[in-house]
Amino acid sequence: MGLEEKLPNGIVLTSVEKLVNWTRKASMFPATFGLACCAIEMMTTGAPRYDLGRFGMEVFRASPRQADLMIVAGRVTQKMAPVLRQIYDQMPEPKWVLAMGVCASSGGMFNNYAVVQGVDHVVPVDMYLPGCPPRPEMLIDAILKLHAKVMDDPINAVRAKEFEGQRTDLVASSVRYGKDRTQPIGRPGAEPGVDVGVKW
């Protein structure tokens, strides 16, 4: 009974905000900022087996002026922090930061004066990815969650005030797409959550 039923086929109805956020989400270019062992997993994510090209992110930009997503992969030393900040400042708006691995998120096992205890002391972080090092599947999951966050971003201050606190729930993929253990498995009449007739 809506307007979409009165219009001919082929006409798409959406808001400008949704269209802008969709284009931002679908054209994210990550900057190459691999600092330690997490960078190997980040490179694997871009390889054919995991294929970040499905999300339009296969090209890691070497120039910060062409990138809008900084994946900080590995530990950040005090000597590297000013360089990290300079590269972040050279990236065009809007831009996002993903802290990959426990070292980038909180300093990890390097609790000393030489390593920054969390990259959020240097740049604002939009998404934290735990693990030492996190698997490529985990990085893809974090990127998909960042896509969901980008789709919720208001494009001006009035919309930001209007929709404050209304965000998409970022549910882990293992929960969203995992097996439902409340349903009976096996023969009819089995108790919910109990594997019947399955040998592990």
C-alpha positions as CSV (number, residue, x, y, z in Angstrom):
1,M,0.0,0.0,0.0
2,G,3.0,2.3,-0.1
3,L,4.4,4.5,-2.7
4,E,6.6,1.8,-4.1
5,E,3.6,-0.1,-5.4
6,K,2.4,2.9,-7.4
7,L,5.7,3.3,-9.2
8,P,6.9,1.3,-12.2
9,N,9.5,-1.4,-11.8
10,G,13.1,-0.3,-11.9
11,I,12.7,2.8,-9.7
12,V,14.7,2.6,-6.4
13,L,13.6,4.6,-3.4
14,T,16.1,5.5,-0.7
15,S,17.3,8.4,1.3
16,V,20.4,10.4,0.4
17,E,22.0,9.4,3.7
18,K,21.6,5.7,2.9
19,L,23.0,6.2,-0.6
20,V,26.0,8.1,0.6
21,N,26.8,5.6,3.4
22,W,26.4,2.7,0.9
23,T,28.9,4.3,-1.5
24,R,31.3,4.9,1.5
25,K,30.9,1.3,2.6
26,A,31.3,-0.2,-0.9
27,S,34.4,1.8,-1.8
28,M,36.7,1.6,1.3
29,F,40.4,1.7,0.5
30,P,42.6,0.4,3.3
31,A,46.0,2.0,3.9
32,T,49.0,-0.3,4.3
33,F,50.1,0.0,7.8
34,G,51.5,-3.4,8.9
35,L,53.9,-3.2,11.8
36,A,54.4,-6.8,13.1
37,C,53.1,-10.4,12.7
38,C,49.4,-9.2,12.3
39,A,50.4,-7.8,9.0
40,I,51.0,-11.3,7.6
41,E,47.4,-12.1,8.4
42,M,46.2,-8.9,6.9
43,M,48.1,-9.7,3.7
44,T,46.5,-13.2,3.7
45,T,43.1,-11.6,3.9
46,G,43.8,-9.8,0.6
47,A,45.0,-13.0,-1.1
48,P,42.7,-15.1,-3.3
49,R,41.7,-17.6,-0.6
50,Y,39.9,-15.0,1.6
51,D,39.5,-12.4,-1.2
52,L,38.8,-8.9,0.2
53,G,37.9,-8.1,-3.4
54,R,34.4,-9.3,-2.7
55,F,34.0,-6.1,-0.7
56,G,35.8,-3.8,-3.1
57,M,38.9,-3.6,-0.8
58,E,41.5,-5.7,-2.7
59,V,43.8,-2.7,-3.3
60,F,45.8,-1.6,-0.3
61,R,46.7,2.0,-0.9
62,A,50.3,3.0,-0.4
63,S,49.4,6.7,-0.3
64,P,47.3,8.0,2.7
65,R,45.6,10.5,0.4
66,Q,43.9,7.6,-1.5
67,A,42.9,5.6,1.6
68,D,40.0,6.0,4.1
69,L,40.6,2.9,6.3
70,M,43.7,2.5,8.4
71,I,44.2,-1.1,9.6
72,V,46.9,-0.8,12.3
73,A,48.3,-4.3,12.3
74,G,50.8,-4.9,15.1
75,R,52.4,-3.1,17.9
76,V,53.0,0.6,17.7
77,T,56.3,1.8,19.3
78,Q,56.8,5.3,20.7
79,K,59.1,6.1,17.8
80,M,56.4,5.0,15.2
81,A,53.5,6.9,16.9
82,P,54.2,10.3,15.3
83,V,54.5,8.7,11.8
84,L,51.2,6.9,12.5
85,R,49.5,10.2,13.4
86,Q,51.0,12.0,10.4
87,I,49.6,9.3,8.0
88,Y,46.2,9.5,9.7
89,D,46.2,13.3,9.4
90,Q,46.9,13.0,5.6
91,M,44.0,10.7,5.0
92,P,40.8,12.4,3.6
93,E,37.6,12.6,5.6
94,P,35.6,10.5,6.3
95,K,38.2,8.0,7.6
96,W,38.2,5.0,9.9
97,V,40.7,3.1,12.0
98,L,40.7,-0.6,12.8
99,A,43.1,-1.7,15.6
100,M,44.1,-5.3,14.5
101,G,45.5,-7.6,17.2
102,V,45.9,-7.3,20.9
103,C,49.2,-5.3,20.6
104,A,47.5,-2.5,18.6
105,S,44.4,-2.6,20.9
106,S,46.1,-2.6,24.3
107,G,49.9,-3.1,24.0
108,G,49.5,-6.8,24.4
109,M,52.4,-8.6,26.1
110,F,54.7,-5.6,25.5
111,N,54.0,-3.8,28.8
112,N,57.0,-1.5,28.7
113,Y,58.0,2.1,28.0
114,A,58.9,1.5,24.3
115,V,55.4,0.3,23.1
116,V,52.3,2.4,23.0
117,Q,49.7,0.8,25.3
118,G,46.9,1.0,22.7
119,V,46.8,2.8,19.4
120,D,43.8,4.8,20.7
121,H,46.4,7.0,22.5
122,V,47.5,8.2,19.1
123,V,44.5,8.1,16.8
124,P,40.7,7.6,17.4
125,V,39.8,3.9,16.8
126,D,36.5,2.8,15.3
127,M,36.9,-1.0,15.6
128,Y,39.0,-3.2,17.9
129,L,39.9,-6.7,16.7
130,P,41.4,-9.0,19.4
131,G,43.7,-11.9,18.9
132,C,47.4,-12.7,18.7
133,P,47.4,-12.7,15.7
134,P,43.8,-12.7,14.6
135,R,42.9,-15.0,11.8
136,P,41.9,-13.6,8.4
137,E,38.3,-14.6,9.1
138,M,38.3,-12.4,12.2
139,L,39.6,-9.4,10.2
140,I,36.8,-9.9,7.6
141,D,34.3,-10.1,10.4
142,A,35.6,-6.8,11.9
143,I,35.5,-5.2,8.4
144,L,31.8,-6.3,8.0
145,K,31.0,-4.8,11.4
146,L,32.7,-1.6,10.4
147,H,30.6,-1.6,7.2
148,A,27.5,-1.9,9.4
149,K,28.7,1.0,11.5
150,V,29.4,3.1,8.4
151,M,25.8,2.4,7.2
152,D,24.5,4.0,10.4
153,D,26.6,7.1,10.3
154,P,24.6,10.3,9.9
155,I,25.9,12.7,7.3
156,N,25.3,15.9,9.2
157,A,25.1,17.3,12.7
158,V,21.3,17.6,12.7
159,R,20.8,13.9,11.8
160,A,23.5,12.9,14.4
161,K,21.5,14.6,17.2
162,E,18.2,13.2,15.9
163,F,19.4,9.6,15.8
164,E,21.7,9.6,18.8
165,G,22.0,6.1,20.3
166,Q,20.2,4.3,17.5
167,R,22.7,2.0,16.1
168,T,22.8,-1.5,14.5
169,D,23.7,-4.3,17.0
170,L,27.1,-5.7,16.1
171,V,26.5,-9.4,16.7
172,A,29.5,-11.8,16.2
173,S,29.3,-13.8,13.0
174,S,29.7,-17.0,15.0
175,V,26.5,-16.2,16.9
176,R,24.6,-14.9,13.9
177,Y,25.5,-17.7,11.5
178,G,26.3,-20.5,14.0
179,K,24.1,-23.6,14.6
180,D,21.0,-23.0,16.7
181,R,21.5,-25.2,19.7
182,T,18.0,-24.7,21.0
183,Q,16.6,-27.0,18.2
184,P,16.5,-30.8,18.7
185,I,19.2,-32.6,16.7
186,G,18.8,-36.2,15.7
187,R,15.7,-38.3,16.1
188,P,12.2,-36.7,16.7
189,G,11.4,-36.1,20.3
190,A,15.0,-35.4,21.3
191,E,15.7,-32.8,24.0
192,P,16.7,-29.3,22.7
193,G,20.4,-28.8,22.5
194,V,21.3,-32.5,22.9
195,D,23.1,-34.3,20.1
196,V,21.4,-37.6,19.6
197,G,22.9,-40.3,17.5
198,V,25.9,-38.1,16.6
199,K,29.4,-39.5,17.2
200,W,32.2,-36.9,17.7
